[in-house]
């Protein structure tokens, strides 16, 4: 269909154009995509067997939808991607404020124009990207914002009384006719405003002031909300909830691999960074493990959720920390170190909502605890578990490393070490090198050195070694060796 040649209502009739409601439009296009084996919600990971089937079922059922879940669970992204299920172009009566369908006009303007011009009524074409409206629910939103109100200026200019429906100024919802309309954070909308949505959802019409006005609007509503037991600012009123066809529960990624896919896809990194800084696979997994630890931390309010944005900003900060270090040391390229994770603390502290105990300890303390907990959790995936207690004559794979620190007291990893000095320092511990080669033999150089550092941090977290922060880096030593040497 060449839309450039179709400019009037008569042209539409000649080609046999059939208009349909937006819900039928979404349904028909979804059916076509499913039958063709196309991926409908591209780039949304971890929902293939949970959220997406439920969302597709809701669309097939022609339901208005409420996406219920904690922050950072791709609720708004899913709503925006529904635009791809709309027809590429639809015809509207030219000049209409509410995107009137030429075959089903609603506004007085469109009805009078079609009566006057008949088949010569001019039409314009609306692209699907223009058919998405989004409103963040805030306590100051009014009925006039969403539905409409009387416009005194329009009444004065047209010399009409307030009893004439031509003095109405339409709000966002009527102007979104034949479109997807998203209201984010629905519980934040005042109860009296939620009540104003009842008729639109059920009967598809609106009421403005005292006008006897019925506009059967054609809309696909998508609401997003945090669970009501979390938000203390309000809730979804029960009659409104009853009018929403499908409520779909979203969730966080269930595995590190899915979380990692999301982070790598969403991180804002440029080619220069990616070329200069290599990131071992274990470092990428550690990023995600930090978020998993945060969701179970006693210091963090689990009801507030830990957004996927935390992992994304940690990854960005980690890359930038390594990049900045390479600039200071004049290394042409570098690899992420475990020490670089100290640079991601600002990306964590702003993303967590602390409970009382966390506030007492401080956000930076909690961030460090999360990194430490992530290291402890992941360590058994790569090396034998470090036992808290052992028999007197029992040996462990880590004894030689601990003995080395008993004899050496000047092992330091500095923030601004160049790659050569950093690796030379780790190579001093022959037992550490043997341990990594024994349990993780087939690794590239960057990953091997990251694992060496990883072992030392894990031994610290299991109280086998001691680690002290000073201005330029960390000093590692035996738990008691430094004390005895001092004596």
N, C-alpha and C positions, 0 to 999 in steps of 0.2 A: 504493500500500500504506500503510494507516494503522497505523503501528507502535504507537500508543497502545492499540489494541484487541487487539493480539497479545501475550499475556503468558505463554503456556505453550507447551510442546512440541506439545501437541495442536492449538493454534491455528495453529502453523506448518504442521503436516501438512495441516490443512483448506485452507489457501490454496495448497498444493502447492509450498511453498518448496523450492528446490534449492540446497544449499550447494555452494561451489566453492573451490578452493585460491586463495590470494592471487595466485599467478602467472597463473592463468586469469582471475581478476578483472581484473588489470591489463591483460592481453592483450585481453580482450573489450571493455573500456571504451576502450582505445586504438584498436582497430579501428573502433568506433563513431564516435569523434572524427575519425579520419582520413577515414572515409567521408562525414562531415558537413562536412568542410572546416574543422573547428575548430582553433585554435592550441592545441597541447598545453602547450608551455612558454612561457607568456606573459612578455614582458619580458626574455627572454634574447637578447641581440643578438650577431650575428657567428657564431653556430653553426648557422644555418639549413641550410647545405650541407655541414656537416662533423660536428659532435658530435651534434646532435639526430637526424639520420637514423640514425646508428649506435646511439644510445640507444634509439630506437624499435624498431630491428631486434632489439636485445638483449631488450627487453620482449616482443616478439612471439615470440622464441625461448625465453621463460621462463628466461632466464639470471640468475644472480647477476652483479653488475656491479662492476668496479673502474674508478673515474674517476681517471686518472693525469695529473697536470699540476702546474705550479708554483703558488705561492700566488696568491690573488686571481683565479682563473679560473672562478669560479661553480660549483665542484664540489658543495659542500654545498647550494647553492641548487637545483641540478638535482635532487639527491636529495630535498630537501624538497618540490619541486613534483610529484614522483611521487604524493604523497598525493592529488592531484586526480584521479588515474586509478582510485582505489578507489571501491567502492560507498558511497553516503552513510551507510548504516547496515548493520550485520550483527548477527545474534542471537548471544548468548553465554549459556552456562549461568550463571544468577545466582549470584554468590558465588565463582565460579571464579578461582583465582589466575592461570591461564594462558589465559584467554579461550577456554575450551572451546567447540567447535562442538557444538550440541545433537545433531546427527546423527552426529558423529564425536568422541565424548568421548575425551580422553587421560588426564586425571588421575584418581586413585582417587576423589577427592571427587565429580567429575562423573559417573563411571561408577556409583558406589553410589547417588547421588541419583536418577539416571534409572531404575535398577533398582527403587528404592523408590517413586518418585512416578509413574513412567511418563509418560503424556500430561499429567499435572498438574505436571511439572517446570517450575519458574518460569524464565523467561528475561528477560534485559535486552538493551537495544540499545546498540551501541557505534558512536559517530560516527567517520568516517574521520580526523578530526583527532586522535583519541585513539590512532590506529594507527601512530604514527611514534615510533620510539625512536632515540636518538642517543647514541653514546659516543665520547669523545675518547680515543684510545689513548695511554696514558702508561706508562712503565716500571713503575709501581707497581700496574697492573691485575693482578688475580689470576684464576685459574680460578673461584674461588668467586664473584667479582664477576659474571662473565659467565655461568657455567653453573650454579653452586649448590654447596651443601655441607651437611653434617649440622649441624642446629641443636640444641645440647644443651639449650637452654631449652625448646624445643618438646617434646623427648623427656621432660624432667622434668615439664612441665605435663600432658602426655597420659599419663604413666607408661608410656612405650613404650621398648623396647630400641633400640639403635642399628642393629639388623638390620631394623627396620621402615621401609618407605619413607615412612611418614607423618612421619618426623622430618626429612625433607629440606626445606631452605630453597632455593627456586628463585632462580637468578640472573637477570640482566637479559634474557638471550636467551630462556629459557622463558617469562618473563613477557611477552615481545614476540610470543608465538605469534599467527599470523594478522595480522602487522603488517610494516611496512617497518623493517628494523634497519640503521642506518648506523654504521659504525666509521670515524671520521676518523683520518687519519695512520696507516694500518695498519702501515707499517714500524717505528713506534715501539713496537709491541706486542712483548713478548719472544717469542723463537722458541718456547719451550715453551708459551706461551699460544696462539700461532698453531696449534700442533699440535693443541690441544684443539678447534679449529674444524673439523678434517678431517671427522669423521663427520657433523657437522651439515650441512656443505655437500654431502656426497656422498650419505649415507644418510638424512639428515634426523633423526638421533636423537642423544641425549646420554648421557653416562655420568658419574655422580657417585659419587666414592669407589669402593667395591667393590660398589655395588648393581647387581643384574641388572635394569636399568631401560631400557626402550626407549620413547621418546616421539617419534614421527615428527612433529616440529614443522613447522608450515606458515609459512615465512618468506620474505620477499624481502630478500636481503642486498645492500647497496650499500656498497662500500669506497671511501675516497678516499686518495690517496697522492701525495707528491711523487716525482719520478723517483728511482730508487734510486741513480743515480750522484751525486745531490746530497746526500741525507741520509747523514750519517756515524754516525747513531745506531743503525741497523739496516737490515734489508731484509725483503722478503716472502719467506718460505721457499718454495722451488720447489714442493713438493707442494701447498701451499695455493694458489699461483698457478695451478697446473694445474687446481684444482677450481673456480676462478672462471670462469664461462662466457665473459664478454666483458670485455676490457680496452679502455677508450675513452680516447684521448688528447685532452685539452683544450688550448686555446691562448689566447694573448692576442689582442685585436682586431687585425685586419690593416690597418685604415684609420683615419684620424683621425675620420672621420664616425661610424663605429661606436663608437669609443671615447668620442666626445662624447655619443652617445645614452645610453650606460651611465652616464657621469658625471652628466649632467643628471637622469637618472631616480633615481639613488641619493643625490645630494647632499642633506644635511639642511638645507634652507633654509626659513625661514618667509616668509609673504606680505609682511610688513613689509620684509624685506630685498629681496625681488624687486621691490617697488614703489619702493623708494628708490634702488637701485643698478642701473643698466643695464650690461650686459656686451656689448661688441662681439663679433661673430662671430669675428673674428681672435683675440681674447683667449681665447675658448673653444678654438680650435684650438691656440693656443700652449700651453695647459694640457696637452693631450694629447701635443703634440710633446715636451714635457719628459719624459714617461714613455717615449716612443719612444727619445729620446736616452739615457735611463738604461739601457735594455735593451741598448744597444750601447756603453756607456761603458767605457773602459779602467780606470776607477777603481772600478768596481762588479762584484761577483761575479755574473756572468750566470746561474750555476747556481741562485742563490737566488731569482731572479725579481724582477720589479717588479710588485707587486700593483695591481689596478685601484683599490684603496683609496687609492693615492697621488694619482691624479688627482682623486678625489672630495674628499679632504681639502685638496688645493691649491685646488680651486674654492671650498670652504667658507671657507678662510683668506683667499682673494682677496676674496671678497664682504665678509667681516668687516673686512678692512683698509680697504677703500673706505668701508664703513659707519662705522667708527670715525673716519676722516678727516673725513667729512661732519659728524659730531657736533662735532668740534673746530673746524671752520670755519663751523658753523651753516648749511651748505648744505642746503636741503630735499630735494634729490635730487642725485645725482652719477653719474658713469660711471667704470668701472674704468680705471685708467691703467697703463702699463707699469711705472711706479715702484712701483705697489702689489704687483708680483710680489716685491719684497724682503720682503714680509710673509708669503710662502708658504714661506720657507726652513725654518721648523720642521716644516712638513708633509712636506718632502722628507727632512730629515736622519734622521728616525726610521724611514723606510720603505726605506732602502737598506743593503745589506750590503757594506761596502767591502773591497776587496783591500788588500794591503800598501801600494801606492802611494797609494791613496785615504786610508788611515789616516794616512800621513805628511803629506798635504796638509791633512787635516781635513774633516769633514762639511760645514761651511758653505762652504768653498772649492769642494767638489765640487758642491754645490747651485747655487752661482753659475755654475759652468762649464756645468751642464746647461741653465740658463736661457739663457746666452749661445749655446750650441750650437743650442738650439731656434730662437732668433732668426735665426741664420745659415742654418739649414736652410730656414726658411719664407720668408725674404726674397725669393728669386727668384720665388715664386708671386705676388708683388704688384708688384715693381719690377725693372728691369733688373739683371742680376748685377753686383756690384761686383768689378772686376778687381784682382788683386793688383798687377800691373805694367801699365804703359801706356807708349806711345811719347811722346816729348818733346812733339810737337805735337798729340797725340790729345786730344780733349775727351770728357768723360763727363757724364751727366746730374747728377752730384753736385758738379761743380767749383764752381758758384756758392755752394753751401751751405758747402763747405770754405773758400772765399775769405771768406765772411761771418765764419767763426770766426777766420780769420787776423787780421781787423780788429777783432773784438769779443772781449773776454776776460772778460766778466762775465755769462755766460749760466748761470743756475742754475735747477734745478727742485727745489723744496723739498717735503719729505714732507707738510707741513701747509698747502700753498697752497690757497686756495679756488678754485673752478672758474673764476671770472673772472680772477684773477691768473695762474692756470696757462695759460689759453688766450691771454691777452695776451702772456705770455712766449714762447710758441711762435709767435704771430703776428708777432713781431719779425723772424723769418727769412722774408723774402718769397720767397726761392728755394725754401724748403722747402714753402711753400704752393703754389707753382706746380708743383712736382714731383708732389705728391700729387694735385692737380687734373688733371694731365695723364695720369697712369697709372691713377688710381682716381677717375674723375670722379663716378660716381653712388653716393655714399655719404652716410649720415646724418652729422650733426655729430659725434656721439660717436666714431664709427669714424674719421672724418677726423683728429681730434686724436690718437687712439690711434696712427694710422699715422704722423703727424708724429713722435711720440716714437719709434716703431718704427724709422723711418729713421735717427734720430740714434744709437740703440743699435746698429743694424747697422753704421753707419759706424765706430763705436768698435770693434766686434768685427773689422772688416776693416782695422783699424789706419789709418783715414783721419782719425779724430778721437781726442781723449783725453777720458777721463771719470774724475773723482776724487770719491770719496765723502768727505763731511764729516758732522758730527754731524746736520745737519737735512736733508740731501738730496744731490744730485749737481751738480757743476760740469762743464760741457762746454767744451772749448776745442780750438784747433788743436794738432796734434802738436808743432809747433816754435814756434808764435807766442808762447806764454807764455814760452818760454826766451829768445827774441830780445828780447821786450819787457823782460824782466828785465835783459838786458845793456844 
